[in-house]
Amino acid sequence: MPRLYQRSPRTTFAVLAAAAAAFSLMQSLVTPVLPTIQQDLHTSTGTVTWVLTAWLLSASVATPLMGRIADMTGKDRALLVALAAIAIGCLLAAVAPNVTVLIIARVIQGLGGAIFPVSFGILRDEFPPERVTSAIGVLAAVIATGGGLGIVLAGPIVGALNWRWLFWLPLAVVVLVGLLAWRLVPASPVRTPGRVNWLSAALLSGWLVALLLPLSKATAWGWTSARTVGFLSVAIVLLAAWLLAELKSAEPLIDMRMMRLPAVWTANLVALLFGAAMFGVFAFLPQLMQIPRESGYGFGATVTGAGLLMLPMLVTMAVFGSLSGPLTRWAGSKAQLLWGAALSTVATLSLALRHGAPWQVAVAGGVFGIGLGLVYSSLVNLIVQSVPRHQTGVASGMNTNIRTIGASIGTAVVSSIITSHPGPQGLPAESGYTSAFLVLTAVAAAAFLVALLVPSARKSTPEPERVPQALPELSPVEV
């Protein structure tokens, strides 16, 4: 069956949005039901957390690596590979007989992290310059919303079926999206000849694993334990070796000259900080809602009820992320980034000081969602508009990767703060949540200060293109 090289950018966008939504759901879909998985697979609390850690580690490594491969071999092909990895991982997870197989399945799913940089690169290839900003803003909103929507959907799915359907349902969606992508997404008109620097890839994988592993386990191991300090020391050594290898390489995995661009390094630092704040809220706000009322501060909500209280956040995130592109007529990407970071700071402060009633949490969540939508969309636009087109995949991939690292740091630190404030009956004390959200407030405020340093995005203008390394029928799509 021949592929259809669809000329409609709207069709291409719809397929990319569906692919990005399917993967972003996997970020949070299993988070609320880890205790259920632990009980069903007869494992320990420490072991079941690897269901999240394995996905995080795999996505962190795969995102920049696949972004580079996509720039070389074609983004459409990389998209299909990423979707296939998600589908295989979902199938294996759905039938997993034990937690070891489930963890392996999550590693395979994490390879789908390439969807994000690949999708942004395809949008830049296929859309007219004046429409790229709006398209990227909407796609970024889809990604951000999908990450939170998993928390809302997990409860009803597990309540009506069981936790294995958290993988069966995405499997069906991903297979359908994969078929549509194969038939409808045009082949890449722009490719960068070269090769993958596997030494740099190995060193990158090494320091990311050595960093994220102790950050995710530090609460159990202890922040000053020999294992935690040892892994962090190894991470520093491997990071230095990776930087040296990249600087000496004629074909680096990550172009350090590009990473030194003011718009790139400042946007990456904002992504690191904002990833910590965002995932700190995503991971622990539902837990706060589920604390029993007898504790004196919890709502006693079910997993489903906690998800419903997150809806205002998801709605405002989707709306303002989608509006980010059109809003650039009046407020540029940097202005939106500043507004988003400021609103996120106000929201996390409100969660720290005013969380005694459901409506207070819902309102603060709605404000936080506005900030998320604006920050997600503006960050991606600032990156994409600041690098050459042939480096879109690797630049946006590294930004996504840095946000993932920030997410790991944020969840690890917040978990450590909350568990260090024990309360009666083995529950965390309210002061633990208050302190944690105050720390997230400081992180969001730091993101605002760094955002002040971000250069304003240049206006989209046609740029000279290098000659595409492709056959004649793979010439740029007419729009």
Secondary structure, 3 states (H helix, E strand, C coil): CCCCCCCCHHHHHHHHHHHHHHHHHHHHCCHHHHHHHHHHCCCCHHHHCHHHHHHHHHHHHHHHHHHHHHHHHCHHHHHHHHHHHHHHHHHHHHCCCCHHHHHHHHHHHHHHHHHHHHHHHHHHHHCCHHHHHHHHHHHHHHHHHHHHHHHHHHHHHHHHCCCCHHHHHHHHHHHHHHHHHHHHCCCCCCCCCCCCCHHHHHHHHHHHHHHHHHHHHHHHHCCCCHHHHHHHHHHHHHHHHHHHHHHHCCCCCCCHHHHCCHHHHHHHHHHHHHHHHHHHHHHHHHHHHHCCHHHCCCCCCCHHHHHHHCHHHHHHHHHHHHHHHHHCCCCCHHHHHHHHHHHHHHHHHHHHHCCCCHHHHHHHHHHHHHHHHHHHHHHHHHHHCCCCHHHHHHHHHHHHHHHHHHHHHHHHHHHHHHHCCECHHHCECHHHHHHHHHHHHHHHHHHHHHHCCCCCCCCCCCCCCCCCCCCHHHCCCCC
